[in-house]
Amino acid sequence: MRFRAFVVDKTGDDVGRTVTELEDADLPDGEVLIDVAYSGVNYKDGLASVANGQVARTYPLVPGVDLAGTVIDSNEPTIGTGTHVVVHGHDVGVARHGGFAERARVPAEWVVPLPQGLTPLQAMIVGTAGYTAALSVMALETAGLRHDSGPVVVTGATGGVGSTAVTILAARGYHVVASTGKANQADWLVTLGAAEVIDRISEDSGRPLLSERWAGAVDCVGGVTLAEVLKAVSSGGSVAASGLTGGAKLSTTVLPFILRGVNLLGIDSVQNTLAERIEVWNRIAGDLRPEKLLAADPVVVGLDGLPDALDNVLAGGMVGRTVVDPKLRI
Ligand SMILES: NC(=O)c1ccc[n+]([C@@H]2O[C@H](COP(=O)([O-])OP(=O)(O)OC[C@H]3O[C@@H](n4cnc5c(N)ncnc54)[C@H](OP(=O)(O)O)[C@@H]3O)[C@@H](O)[C@H]2O)c1
């Protein structure tokens, strides 16, 4: 069967982006064929669609690191046709075709049946970004963070990881400080539950330690931001680090670690096992549910709207999640 897809391809040093038609035979191997209801626009998708993004590992490529939809064919007895599923991470959208198409085929062990209480649209409002936010909160709490430990800062607060982290933490009773470069989104961050909204933490203070300010942090920005956050974490506090929108280089001293026992927790959503994914998605549908984010209307674009959406994510312009409906003709 023929279906529409957003394809990036490399010619020389240039990467071109087109909406075209593919056939089932163009899809990679796998036990499960999925009718894609929604995908999401992630920072990584932006990188996968430009030259020197250093993310795409094959061309031509259908990007889209996450997708949700309905199983239409399955060689795996435990995953029946008609099942609503979510798939993200592994090689999806970077080393094999991903979610920016009406159909996707994946190995059975990558497929998470959607837990009760989450629709495919809600799963993609959460998406890889929200899953990463949930992982971050889980890691912080495993390291000892509690709602009464003190203020928790969330950097890149208006983006996918950040806005979901703000929502989850606030709903769990934390005093959330949202750090953002978009002052005009402060009211929205307060609506999600932020107790305070501050500017981006992007200036190097030049000092090895700062006053203890944060009991914990969810950082998806990296670079100078992560270094500055580490300097201001209270004794025994933790930082969950997942991203690099502000830079991949981390320049720090050992002082936060050896004088304050600060924990730097690495967050990776890509390589999680199926059992880990099922656990995290069940918690997203349950006690980590980002209800205030799910209650709002998401921005929805079709495949033709992807070039603008991908440029926006790379420019740091994202506010919440942008969801892709591959059947939408706009
Ligand atoms: N480790 C994992 O498994 C994993 C999974 C998902 C995502 N990630 C990573 O996490 C990061 C965020 O992903 P996302 O999907 O949430 O992206 P996103 O929606 O684009 O959000 C990123 C946010 O970072 C802030 N930002 C952008 N450029 C910045 C800069 N130069 N300096 C400081 N802040 C900047 C912006 O927030 P403000 O304007 O509010 O400051 C932006 O909205 C990306 O690096 C992504 O690759 C990692």
The ligand as an ORCA input file, in Angstrom:
! r2SCAN-3c Opt
* xyz 0 1
  N      18.346     12.224     26.939
  C      17.237     11.881     26.272
  O      16.858     10.716     26.183
  C      16.446     12.974     25.627
  C      15.106     12.786     25.283
  C      14.368     13.878     24.789
  C      15.016     15.094     24.570
  N      16.337     15.195     24.863
  C      17.043     16.458     24.670
  O      16.499     17.420     25.550
  C      16.592     18.707     24.946
  C      15.215     19.341     24.923
  O      14.369     18.600     24.074
  P      12.904     19.141     23.774
  O      12.261     18.163     22.859
  O      12.249     19.511     25.044
  O      13.270     20.474     22.952
  P      12.422     21.801     22.816
  O      10.970     21.512     22.896
  O      12.975     22.511     21.648
  O      12.795     22.620     24.149
  C      14.093     23.051     24.389
  C      14.058     24.366     25.144
  O      15.403     24.701     25.479
  C      15.489     26.110     25.582
  N      16.587     26.555     24.725
  C      16.665     26.490     23.404
  N      17.825     26.999     22.967
  C      18.501     27.396     24.066
  C      19.757     27.993     24.289
  N      20.576     28.302     23.285
  N      20.134     28.249     25.553
  C      19.313     27.934     26.578
  N      18.093     27.367     26.419
  C      17.701     27.089     25.179
  C      14.168     26.688     25.139
  O      13.382     26.915     26.311
  P      13.176     28.390     26.924
  O      12.945     29.306     25.761
  O      11.967     28.227     27.803
  O      14.406     28.753     27.670
  C      13.571     25.550     24.357
  O      12.161     25.662     24.289
  C      17.202     18.484     23.569
  O      18.600     18.688     23.635
  C      16.906     17.040     23.276
  O      17.807     16.476     22.366
  C      17.054     14.175     25.389
*
